[in-house]
Amino acid sequence: MRLLFAGTPAPAVPALEALLASRHEVVAVLTRPDARAGRGRKLVASPVKERALAAGIEVLDPVQPRGEEFLAELARLDVDAAPVVAYGAILRPEVLDVPRHGWVNLHFSVLPAWRGAAPVQHAIIAGDEITGATTFRIEEGLDTGPVYGTLTETIRPRDTAGDLLERLSVAGAELLVRTLDAIEDGTIAAVPQPADGVSHAPRLLPADARVDWTRPAYVVDRLVRGCTPAPGAWTTLPDGARLGLGPVRPTEETHLGPGEVEVRKDAVVVGAGAGAVTLGEVVPPGKRAMPAADWARGARLEPGTRLGQA
C-alpha cells in the first residue's frame, strides 16, 4: 500500500523504520513544524522529520493539518492508508476519509484504557501492572475508534515512562506493520471498543509532576517514575526554588515526617505520608543532574530541613 506516515517524536521513529522495511511504500511523512529547543532556542526538526529526510522521503509539516491546501496535498499523494504514531495534532473530519483505508493509529495502551496524550505516564502513576499498545482506525472522538489489534506489555517495578515507552515503541511498530499487512490482504476488520473500562490520560503539565510528600512512599515513587523523563518530577527547597527529582526508591522507614530530609554518608532519605524514599539523581536550580548525596554535601542542609513546604 501507498502510505502517508504521521508522527513527530522519537518514539514514533521505530514505526517509521519498520514501515520503510516493510512491503508497503511510505510516499510522504506528516509531522509537526520545526520547534525551538535548547538554550539557544534554535529551530529543531522533529526526530521523524530527520529520519524521513535521511531516507529521501517528502515531508509535510503544516501548522495545522486542515484546509483546502492540505486536502489538495492528500489528494495528490493518493495514499491507501495513513498510519499515525504520536503525531500531536487533531485530524479534522474532512481529512479522515481521504485515505482509502483511513488513518490507522498506534496508541500506547490497551484501549479503552488510557485514552489521551499520556497513556504510558498515567499507567505507571496509577500503578498498573500491565499495559500495551493498540492499533485502531481514527474517528472524530478521542481514541474512540474501532480496534484492529492489541499487544500487552508488563510494567516492571522500576520502569520509568521513558523505559516503558521505548519497549512499546518497538513492539508497537511490529503490530502496526502486521495491521497494515492484514488491511491490505483483507483479513482483518476493526471492532468497536468495549463500553466499559474507559479511562483518560491527559497531557501531564509541570504542575502535575510536583511531589506531595504527604502521600505514601509508593505513590511518590510511581509519580516520579511516571514523570521521567517528561515533564520531570520536582519539589521545592526551603527557599522556594525547585529541585528536580529522578527516580526514587521507596523504603518502609517511619521516623521521618512528610518532606523531612535525612542526609546520610552515601544517601539522602526523605519522609513521606507513609514510609520514606531514597533519592536518586536530583537537579538543583541552575545545575545539571547529580547524585543526591553529592548535592546534599554541597547544599549543607540543616537538620530538620523539609522539602515541598514552599
C-alpha positions in Angstrom: 0.0 0.0 0.0 1.0 3.6 -0.5 1.3 5.2 2.9 1.4 8.7 4.5 3.1 8.3 7.8 2.2 10.8 10.5 4.4 11.1 13.6 6.6 13.5 15.4 8.7 12.5 18.5 11.4 9.8 18.9 9.0 7.1 20.0 7.4 7.3 16.5 10.7 6.6 14.7 10.7 2.8 15.2 7.3 2.6 13.5 8.6 4.6 10.5 11.7 2.4 10.4 9.5 -0.7 10.4 7.3 0.6 7.6 10.3 1.6 5.5 11.5 -2.0 5.8 8.0 -3.5 5.0 6.3 -4.3 1.8 4.5 -1.0 1.9 5.6 2.3 0.3 5.9 5.3 2.5 5.4 8.1 0.0 5.5 11.0 2.4 5.7 11.9 6.1 3.4 14.3 8.0 5.0 15.8 11.1 4.8 18.9 13.4 6.7 22.0 12.3 10.2 22.7 13.5 10.2 23.9 17.1 12.7 25.9 19.2 14.7 23.9 21.7 17.8 24.1 23.8 19.4 27.0 25.5 20.0 28.7 22.1 16.3 28.3 21.2 17.2 27.2 17.7 14.7 25.7 15.4 15.0 21.9 15.5 13.3 19.4 13.2 11.3 16.6 14.8 13.0 13.2 15.0 10.5 11.8 12.5 11.3 14.6 10.0 15.1 14.0 10.4 14.6 10.3 9.7 12.3 11.0 6.7 14.8 13.5 5.2 17.6 11.0 5.6 15.5 8.4 3.7 14.7 10.9 1.0 11.0 11.0 1.7 8.8 14.0 1.1 7.9 15.8 4.4 4.7 17.8 5.1 4.8 19.9 8.2 1.8 22.3 8.2 1.0 24.3 11.3 -2.4 22.6 11.2 -3.4 19.6 9.1 -6.6 21.2 7.7 -7.9 23.5 4.9 -8.1 23.2 1.2 -4.3 23.3 0.6 -3.8 20.3 2.9 -6.7 18.4 1.4 -5.2 19.0 -2.0 -1.8 17.6 -0.8 -3.6 14.5 0.4 -5.4 14.0 -2.9 -2.1 14.5 -4.7 -0.3 11.8 -2.7 -3.1 9.3 -3.4 -2.4 7.1 -0.4 -4.2 3.9 0.6 -3.7 4.5 4.4 -2.2 6.9 6.8 -0.5 5.2 9.8 -0.2 7.6 12.8 2.1 7.4 15.8 2.2 10.3 18.3 1.6 12.9 15.6 0.5 15.6 18.0 -2.4 17.4 16.2 -6.1 16.8 15.8 -7.2 15.4 12.4 -10.4 17.1 11.3 -13.4 15.0 9.9 -12.8 16.3 6.4 -9.4 14.6 6.2 -10.2 11.3 7.9 -11.8 9.6 4.9 -9.3 10.7 2.3 -7.0 7.7 2.5 -8.9 4.7 1.2 -8.3 2.7 4.4 -8.4 5.8 6.7 -5.9 6.8 9.4 -4.6 3.9 11.4 -3.3 5.0 14.8 -0.8 3.1 17.0 -1.7 4.1 20.6 0.4 3.1 23.6 -2.3 1.5 25.8 -4.8 -1.3 25.6 -7.9 0.7 24.7 -10.3 1.8 26.0 -7.9 2.2 29.0 -5.9 5.5 29.0 -7.3 7.4 26.0 -5.3 10.6 25.5 -1.9 12.1 25.1 0.0 10.5 28.0 -1.1 6.8 28.4 2.2 5.4 29.4 2.8 8.0 32.1 -0.7 7.6 33.6 -0.4 3.8 33.6 2.7 4.0 35.7 1.3 6.6 38.1 -1.8 4.6 38.6 0.2 1.5 39.5 -1.0 -0.6 36.6 0.8 -3.9 36.2 0.0 -4.5 32.6 -0.3 -2.1 29.6 0.3 -2.5 25.9 -0.5 -1.0 22.5 -3.5 -0.8 20.2 -4.0 -0.2 16.5 -7.3 1.4 15.6 -9.0 3.5 12.9 -9.2 7.1 13.9 -12.6 8.7 14.1 -13.8 12.0 15.5 -13.7 11.0 19.1 -10.5 11.0 21.2 -9.0 7.5 20.8 -12.5 6.0 20.4 -12.2 4.4 17.0 -12.7 0.7 16.3 -9.7 -1.6 17.1 -7.6 -3.7 14.7 -5.2 -5.3 17.1 -3.5 -5.2 20.5 -0.5 -6.4 22.4 0.3 -6.4 26.1 3.5 -5.4 28.0 4.3 -5.9 31.7 5.1 -2.8 33.6 8.3 -3.6 35.5 8.7 -2.4 39.1 11.4 0.2 38.3 10.1 1.2 34.9 10.1 4.9 34.1 7.8 6.3 31.4 10.8 6.5 29.2 11.8 2.9 29.7 8.3 1.6 29.1 7.7 3.8 26.0 10.9 2.6 24.5 9.8 -1.0 24.7 6.3 -0.2 23.5 7.5 1.8 20.5 9.5 -1.2 19.2 6.8 -3.8 19.9 4.1 -1.4 18.6 6.0 -0.9 15.4 5.6 -4.6 14.6 2.0 -4.5 15.5 1.4 -1.6 13.1 3.1 -3.3 10.2 1.0 -6.5 10.8 -2.1 -4.5 11.0 -1.4 -2.7 7.7 -0.5 -6.1 6.1 -3.8 -7.5 7.2 -5.7 -4.5 6.0 -4.2 -4.8 2.5 -4.9 -8.6 2.5 -8.5 -8.1 3.6 -8.0 -10.4 6.5 -8.8 -8.1 9.4 -11.8 -6.0 10.4 -11.9 -3.3 13.1 -14.2 -4.0 16.0 -15.8 -1.4 18.3 -14.1 -0.7 21.6 -15.7 -2.1 24.8 -18.1 0.3 26.5 -16.6 -0.3 30.0 -13.0 0.1 31.2 -12.6 3.6 29.8 -10.0 5.8 31.4 -8.4 9.0 30.3 -4.8 10.2 30.1 -4.5 13.9 29.6 -1.1 15.5 28.9 0.9 16.0 32.1 1.8 19.5 32.9 4.7 20.6 35.2 2.2 21.3 38.0 1.1 17.6 37.8 4.7 16.5 38.4 5.1 18.2 41.8 5.6 15.7 44.6 3.2 15.8 47.5 5.2 14.4 50.4 2.1 13.7 52.5 1.3 10.8 50.1 2.6 7.3 50.7 6.1 6.5 49.5 4.9 4.1 46.9 2.7 6.9 45.4 5.6 9.2 45.3 7.7 6.5 43.6 5.0 6.0 40.9 4.6 9.7 40.3 8.3 10.3 39.8 8.8 7.3 37.5 5.7 8.3 35.5 7.0 11.8 35.0 10.5 10.6 34.0 11.8 11.9 31.6 8.9 14.4 31.0 7.6 16.6 32.4 10.1 15.8 35.2 9.1 15.4 38.8 10.1 18.1 41.3 9.7 19.5 44.7 10.6 22.8 46.4 13.5 23.7 48.6 13.0 25.7 51.8 13.8 28.9 49.9 11.1 28.1 47.3 13.5 27.1 44.5 12.7 23.9 42.5 14.6 20.7 42.9 14.2 18.3 40.1 13.9 14.6 41.0 14.9 11.5 39.2 13.6 8.1 40.1 13.5 7.3 43.9 13.3 4.1 45.9 10.6 3.6 48.5 11.5 2.3 51.9 9.5 1.4 55.0 11.3 3.8 57.4 8.8 5.7 59.5 10.9 8.1 61.6 10.8 11.0 59.2 7.8 13.3 58.8 6.5 14.2 55.3 9.2 16.0 53.3 11.7 15.8 56.1 15.3 15.2 54.8 17.9 12.9 56.4 21.4 13.2 54.9 23.5 10.1 55.3 27.0 9.3 54.3 26.0 8.0 50.9 22.3 8.6 50.6 19.5 11.1 51.1 16.2 9.9 52.5 13.0 11.9 52.5 9.9 11.1 54.6 6.5 10.6 53.1 3.0 10.2 54.4 3.7 6.6 55.0 7.3 5.3 54.7 10.1 7.2 53.0 12.0 7.4 49.8 15.7 7.3 49.0 16.5 10.0 46.4 18.4 9.1 43.2 19.6 11.9 41.0 18.4 15.4 41.6 18.6 18.6 39.5 19.4 21.6 41.7 18.5 25.0 40.5 20.7 26.1 37.5 22.7 22.9 37.6 22.9 19.5 35.9 21.6 16.2 37.3 23.8 14.8 40.0 23.6 12.1 42.7 21.5 13.3 45.7 24.3 12.6 48.1 26.7 14.9 46.2 24.0 17.6 46.1 23.3 17.3 49.8 27.0 17.6 50.7 27.3 20.8 48.8 23.9 22.2 50.0 24.8 21.7 53.7 21.2 21.2 54.7 20.2 22.0 58.2 18.9 19.1 60.4 15.1 19.0 60.1 15.0 20.5 56.6 11.8 19.8 54.8 11.1 19.7 51.1 7.9 20.8 49.5 6.9 23.4 52.1 7.2 26.5 49.8 
